[in-house]
C-alpha cells in the first residue's frame, strides 16, 4: 500500500504518517523503508477516534486524508481526486468509493456494490434522495479539512463508527459531506459469522452512543431490511452466486442480530472489550 501511496500523481506536497498498534507482521519494517513518519502505540491504546485524532495532531497539512491498512488505492490519481473534491467551499469531508477485492465472499461483495455506487453524492443535513443510510461515509477512505477537524475532532469515547458520529455533528453545523467515487480504493472484510456478529454488535452500540442520526430514507427499518435482502437475492442470481444463498442468509442474520442487540442495549460495551 505504501508503494502505491508514494506513487500518487499529486499537484503539491504531502506527508505520510503510519500509526502501528502492535502489528505482528512486517508492517513496521516495511514502513521504515519509506519516507513516512512512523508512530508506534500499544495495542490497548488503539481507539478509532483517539488514534485518528493522534494522526491529525502529528500532521501538518491543511487536509487530513485517512486510509486504513487493509485498503489500497485503485490508481495513482486517488489522492488528487479526493483532495480536489475537498476544495468545494461547503465541503468539510469527502469520502471515496470502496471496491471489493475480486476474491471477496459474495455477501460481503454485495454490501460494497450496493453501498458504494459509481455516482457522486452530496449529503447535507436537509438532504433528500440520499443513498440508503449513507453507509459510504467511512474513514477507510476519506479527507477532512484540518480547520473542521480542529473544531469538531473525532469522539474519544464512541466504540466505533467515529466517522458517522463526526459527520452527524458537521452536518448539523451546516457543512456538507461529499461522496467522490472517482477516488476509489480496494477494500473488503473477510469476516466469519462470529466476527460479523461481533462487529455489528459494536456498530449497534455505536448507534446507541451517537453514530446514528444521519439523514435516513422515509421507509421503515423493516422495509429497508427487506429491500436489502431482495436486492441481494437479485445480485446473487445475476452473478451466478445462488449456491452462496444459505451462507449469505446466515451471514446477514449474524450482522442484523448483532446490530439489533447492540443498539437495544442488551449487550453492554464492556462485554465487547473482554
N, C-alpha and C positions, 0 to 999 in steps of 0.2 A: 504494500500500500504506500509506503513512504517513497518508493521509487516513482510511483505514479504522481504523487502529490508534488514532488520536487520537479517533475517534468511538465507542470502546468504552464500553459501559454498565458501569462497574466500581464496586463498592462500596469506595471508598477512593481513594488517590492512587497514581499510577505514573509512573515516568520512562521516557523512551525514549532509547536510545543507538543511534547509527548508526556502524558502522565501515566505512569505504570503503577498499578496497585497490586503488586505481588504476583506477576505472571510467572508461570513455571516453564515457559518455553524460551526461545531465544529473542524475545521482544527487546529486552534491554541491550543485548549485544548488537542487534540489528539497528536499533535507534542510534547507538553510538557511532555507527558508520556513516551517518548522515549529519548535516549541519543543523540538527534540531536541538531545541532546549529540552533536556530530559529532566523530569521531576519524578522521584520515586516516593510513593506513600505506602503505608502498611495496608494490607487487605482490609482490615477492620475500619480503616479511615475512609474508605470509598463510600461516597454517597452521591446519587445522581445530581442533586442540586449543588451541594457544597463543593464537589470536585470540579464541576463546571465553573462555579464562581472562582475557584482557585486558579483555573486555567486563564480565565479572563483577567484576574488580578495580576498574573505573571506576564501577560502580554502587553504590547504597546500600541497596537494598531487601532484605527478608528472603526474597523469592522471586525467582529468576532465570528469566526467560522468554526463550526463543530462537525466532526465526523467520528464515528465510532470505529473501534479496532476491527470489527468484522464487516466493514463496508469498503467498497473500492470504487473510485470514480470511473465511470464508463469511458471517459476520454480525457484529453488534455485541455478541454475548454470548460470543464466543470467549475473551477474556481471563478473564472472570469464571468460566467453566466450567473452564478449565484450572487456575487458581489455587485454586478451591474444592476440586477433587479433591485438590490437594496438601496440604490441611489434614488429611487422614487421618493418624493418628499414625505408622503404619509406612511411609507413602509417602515415598520420597526423590525420586522422579522421576515425572512424569506426561507422557505423550506423547499427542498428539491425532491425529485422523484426517486423512488426506490424500486429497483427492478430485481425480481428474484433470480437467484442462480439457476442455471439450467437443470441441476440435479435436485432442486428443492422439491420436497414432497408435495403432491397435488393440493391438499387442503391449504397448506401454507402458501403455495404459489398463487392460489386463487385469492387469498387475502390481499396480496400485493397487487395483483392485476385489478382487483375491484377498487381498492382504496387509494391507489396511486395512478390516476388517469394520465392520459397524454395531453390534456388540455390545461392551460393556465387557469388558476382560480384566485379570486380576490375575496378575502374574508374580513368583514367589518362587524362591529357589534350589532349593527342593524341589518346584517345580510339576510337575504332570502335567496333560495335557489342554490345554496351551497352544497357541497358534495358530501353526502352521507353524514357522518358525525364528525367530520374534519379530523379523521384519524391520521391523515397525512401530515398534520402538524407534529413534527418529530425532530429531536436533536440528533438523530442518526445522520442527518444531512441538513444543516441549517446555517443561516447567517443572521447576525443581530447587530444593530448599531450600538457602539460602545456606550454612547450617552444614554440610550434607553436602558441598557443593562445596568448602568450605574444608578439609575433612578429606581429600577424595579428589582433587579437581581433575581436569581433563582431561589426558590424556597429552600431553607436549610433543614426543614422538618419533614416535608411530604415524602412518603416512602418511595414513590416512583412517579412517572408521568410529570416530571418537573416542567417539561416543555408545554404541556397542556395547561398547567396551572399558571405558568408565566404568561402564556398567550391570553388567558382569561383576563388578567389584570391590564395588559397593554391594550387589548381591545376595548375594555371598559373605559380606558383613559382616552380613547379616540384614535388610537393608532390602527394601522392596517397590517394584516398578515398576508403575504403573497405566496402562492404555490407556483414554482417555476419548474415545469417538467423537463426543460432542456438541461438543467443542472442535475444530472442523474448519477446514481451510484448503484452498484450491485449490492444487494443485502437481503438476507432472509434468516430465519431461525430454524434450526433443525431440532425441534423440541419433542421429547417423549410425551406421552399422555400425562404422566405425573408432573413433568416440568411445565407443561402447558397449563395444567390446573393451578399450580403454584404461582406461575407468572401472572395469570389473570386474576387470581385471588388478590395479589398485591395491587394490581390495577384497580380492582374493585375497592380496596381500601383507599387508594389514592383518590378515586372518585368521591368517596365519603369525606376525604380530608381537604378537598378543594380543587381537584383536577377537573371536575365536572363544571357545567355552566357555559360551555361553548355553545354557539348557536346550533340548534338541532332542527331537523325536519319536523313538520307538523304531525307526522304519523306516530303512533304509539310504539313503545319498545317492542311489544309482541309483534306488531305489524312489520317493523323493521327487521326483526329476527327471522320471521317467516320469509320476507323478501330476500334476505341473505341466503337462506337455505335453498330457495327456489333458484336463485342466480347461480349458486354453487353447483346445483344439480345440472343446470344447463351447461355450465362450464365443463364439468366432468364428461358429459355426453359429447360435447363438441370436440373436446381434446382427446377423447378416447381413454378417459380415466375411470370408466364405470366400475372397474374392479376395485377401485380405491374407495368406493362409496361406504362400505361398512366401517372402514378405518376412519374416514372423514367424519362420519356421524359421531363416532366415539371422540374424535379429536375436538369437534365443535362442542360436544356436550361437556367435555372437560373444561374448555375455555369459558363457556357461558355459565356453567355451575360455579366455577371458581370466582368469576366476576360477581355473580349474584351474592355468593357467601361473603365476599369481601365488602361489597357495597352495603349489605344488610347489617353489618356489624356483628354477625355471628362468629366471625373469625377475628381475633384480636391481632394487632400489629406485632406484639412481642412473640407470638407463636410463630410468625413467619420468619423471624430472625433467629430462631433457636437452631 
